[in-house]
């Protein structure tokens, strides 16, 4: 989140958002392993016809606004992957809609279908493993990792980074443990 203290600062930061020169990096835990592991998702994002709370990726410009997300697989972990997403545009639920649109909804994202075991066995110890991982991370697995932009007055590049929160780290550690023992 960026908060401007003056009208001058607000207009300059808003202009950077408009020009898509603000750098926003997110990390997400998604179901499955993206193929290709690195790529770009584009399309028009608009409200879902099935659920007005959700956004959907469309090919038709009449149904939404243009959107671009670049993704890179950082780590493959059996049935999930840690991905980095860089946004060119900033649409509502963009990463969630884009990742679901390419068949890889965010881990434990109820609105976009990621709140059940989408990869691997659907019963037994795997099902319990997934339920335990959901308990560790009781929300969608998405984290705003970094934000970069030019200072409105000095023009100096400012970069802000944040560590994964404890719940996200705990779920990631659990999946890494499965890799080590699986």
PEQUINOR-V685341 format. One record per pair of residues at least 6 apart in sequence whose ideal C-beta (glycine too) atoms are under 8 Angstrom apart, sorted by sequence separation. I is the first residue (numbers start at 1). J is the second residue. D is the distance in whole Angstrom. If there is no record, write none. Layout:
# PEQUINOR-V685341
<<I;J;D> <I;J;D>>
This chain:
# PEQUINOR-V685341
<<4;10;4> <16;22;5> <48;54;4> <58;64;5> <75;81;7> <91;97;8> <99;105;6> <100;106;8> <106;112;6> <108;114;6> <109;115;6> <120;126;5> <121;127;7> <150;156;7> <151;157;8> <163;169;8> <47;54;8> <48;55;6> <49;56;7> <57;64;8> <74;81;8> <75;82;4> <87;94;6> <99;106;6> <105;112;5> <107;114;6> <108;115;5> <150;157;6> <151;158;6> <47;55;6> <48;56;4> <56;64;8> <73;81;5> <74;82;5> <87;95;7> <105;113;5> <106;114;5> <149;157;8> <150;158;7> <164;172;7> <4;13;6> <13;22;8> <46;55;7> <47;56;7> <55;64;8> <73;82;7> <74;83;6> <96;105;7> <100;109;8> <105;114;4> <117;126;7> <148;157;6> <149;158;6> <45;55;5> <46;56;6> <57;67;8> <73;83;5> <74;84;5> <85;95;5> <96;106;6> <117;127;6> <120;130;8> <148;158;7> <2;13;6> <45;56;7> <72;83;7> <95;106;8> <148;159;4> <45;57;6> <46;58;6> <71;83;5> <72;84;5> <100;112;5> <147;159;8> <148;160;7> <44;57;7> <45;58;7> <71;84;7> <85;98;8> <96;109;6> <99;112;8> <100;113;6> <105;118;7> <117;130;4> <146;159;7> <147;160;5> <43;57;4> <44;58;4> <71;85;5> <72;86;8> <85;99;8> <100;114;8> <116;130;8> <146;160;6> <43;58;6> <44;59;7> <70;85;7> <71;86;8> <96;111;7> <97;112;7> <146;161;5> <41;57;7> <43;59;6> <44;60;6> <69;85;5> <70;86;5> <83;99;8> <96;112;5> <145;161;7> <146;162;7> <44;61;5> <46;63;5> <47;64;8> <69;86;7> <70;87;8> <145;162;6> <46;64;3> <69;87;6> <70;88;7> <93;111;8> <144;162;7> <44;63;6> <45;64;5> <46;65;7> <68;87;7> <69;88;7> <93;112;8> <115;134;7> <143;162;8> <145;164;8> <44;64;4> <45;65;6> <68;88;4> <69;89;8> <43;64;8> <44;65;6> <67;88;8> <68;89;5> <83;104;8> <143;164;6> <44;66;6> <45;67;5> <67;89;5> <143;165;7> <43;66;8> <44;67;7> <66;89;6> <81;104;7> <42;66;8> <43;67;6> <65;89;8> <67;91;5> <42;67;7> <69;94;6> <108;133;8> <143;168;5> <41;67;8> <42;68;5> <65;91;6> <69;95;6> <107;133;8> <108;134;5> <114;140;7> <41;68;7> <42;69;8> <64;91;8> <67;94;5> <71;98;8> <80;107;6> <114;141;8> <141;168;6> <40;68;7> <41;69;5> <71;99;8> <112;140;8> <139;167;7> <40;69;7> <69;98;5> <108;137;6> <111;140;8> <138;167;7> <40;70;5> <41;71;7> <67;97;8> <107;137;7> <108;138;7> <110;140;8> <137;167;5> <141;171;7> <39;70;8> <40;71;7> <67;98;7> <108;139;6> <109;140;4> <136;167;6> <137;168;6> <39;71;6> <108;140;6> <109;141;7> <38;71;7> <107;140;7> <108;141;6> <109;142;8> <137;170;7> <38;72;5> <106;140;5> <107;141;4> <136;170;4> <137;171;4> <37;72;7> <38;73;6> <106;141;5> <136;171;5> <37;73;4> <55;91;7> <106;142;6> <34;71;7> <55;92;6> <55;93;4> <79;117;8> <133;171;5> <136;174;6> <34;73;6> <37;76;8> <54;93;7> <55;94;7> <79;118;8> <80;119;7> <33;73;7> <57;97;5> <79;119;4> <55;96;7> <56;97;6> <57;98;6> <78;119;8> <79;120;4> <133;174;5> <54;96;8> <55;97;4> <78;120;7> <132;174;7> <133;175;7> <33;76;5> <54;97;7> <57;100;8> <57;101;4> <96;140;7> <56;101;8> <129;174;8> <45;91;4> <96;142;7> <27;74;7> <32;79;7> <34;81;6> <45;92;7> <95;142;6> <31;79;7> <32;80;7> <33;81;5> <45;93;8> <31;80;6> <32;81;7> <34;83;7> <45;94;6> <129;178;7> <30;80;6> <29;80;6> <30;81;6> <29;81;7> <45;97;5> <29;82;6> <30;83;6> <45;98;8> <28;82;8> <29;83;8> <27;82;6> <28;83;5> <43;98;8> <27;83;7> <27;84;6> <28;85;6> <41;98;4> <54;111;5> <26;84;7> <27;85;8> <41;99;8> <43;101;7> <53;111;6> <54;112;6> <25;84;6> <26;85;5> <25;85;7> <26;86;8> <41;101;6> <51;111;7> <25;86;5> <26;87;7> <41;102;6> <84;145;7> <24;86;7> <23;86;7> <24;87;5> <39;102;8> <107;171;7> <24;90;7> <28;95;6> <20;88;5> <34;102;7> <20;89;7> <26;95;6> <30;99;5> <34;104;6> <28;99;7> <32;103;7> <32;104;5> <17;90;7> <31;104;6> <30;104;4> <31;105;6> <30;105;7> <31;106;8> <30;106;6> <31;107;6> <29;106;7> <30;107;7> <28;106;5> <29;107;4> <28;107;8> <31;114;6> <30;114;8> <32;118;7> <31;118;4> <32;119;5> <31;119;5> <82;172;7> <77;172;8> <80;175;6> <78;175;7> <77;175;4> <77;176;6> <78;178;6> <75;176;8> <77;178;7> <78;179;6> <77;179;5> <78;182;6> <29;137;8> <30;141;8> <29;141;4> <28;141;6> <28;142;5> <27;142;8> <28;143;7> <26;142;6> <27;143;5> <26;143;6> <26;144;6> <27;145;5> <25;144;8> <26;145;6> <24;144;7> <25;145;5> <25;146;4> <24;146;7> <25;147;8> <23;146;7> <24;147;6> <23;147;7> <24;148;8> <22;147;7> <23;148;4> <22;148;7> <23;149;7> <22;149;5> <21;149;7> <21;150;7> <16;149;5> <16;150;6> <13;149;6> <23;159;8> <27;164;7> <12;150;8> <13;152;6> <29;168;7> <12;152;4> <27;168;8> <29;171;7> <9;152;4> <29;172;7> <8;152;6> <9;153;8> <2;147;7> <8;153;8> <29;175;7> <2;149;7> <4;152;8>>
